[in-house]
Amino acid sequence: MLRLRNYWIYSAGLGVVWAIALLIIFASRGPATGRVFLLVFGRFCIGWVSTTIARFVYPPPKRWGAMQHIS
């Protein structure tokens, strides 16, 4: 199960959930409301891409436990 804890798997899952949500919204509310949710989805994508870039440019720091043994 630990190998499934992956950022790319989480991203794919979010994509599937957004696709299902947009399909339901377009089917039940119509194209006018659907376009509003497409704008929300587009803004979400911009933020997601931004955080993905930040994850690769600024990786998380090493664990604090490893730093204590250096002294």
Protein Blocks (a to p, Z undefined) as FASTA:
>chain_A
ZZmmcfklmmmmmmmmmmmmmmmmmmmnojklmmmmmmmmmmmmmmmmmmmmmmmmmccd
ddfklmmmmZZ
